[in-house]
Amino acid sequence: MRRPVVAAGTSFRIYRAAFAPALVAIILLLFSLQGRPAPLPRVVASAEFDQDAAAKVDRQIVDAAPVRPPGSEGDEAIADLVERRFASVSEGQVTEQRFDHSFAT
């Protein structure tokens, strides 16, 4: 097997050292060719608390079912009210979990 002929005093370390900055420049160029993506839409509600709206919902709950022990008709009415309110949120999905248990009253 023959070795390639290299001029006297030529060092391949110099070529490798020169290749590293070129490689870094190529990688930076690849990342800079793509534009910035659009920001994600806001899904989280604002951090503001509306006291008047909360008081209105509270009055609706008390007016709809003043007495609501677990499993009662009042409890079911309030569960339906809460389900309707959460169903109106466009970013969410409402699911229902049922269980059976007897409560001592």
Buried (B, 14 or more C-beta within 10 A) or exposed (E): EEEEEEEEEEEEEEEEEEEEEEEEEEEEEEEEEEEEEEEEEEEEEEEEEEEEEEEEEEEEBEEEBEEBEEEBEBBEBBEEBEEEEEEEEEEEEEEEEEEEEEEEE
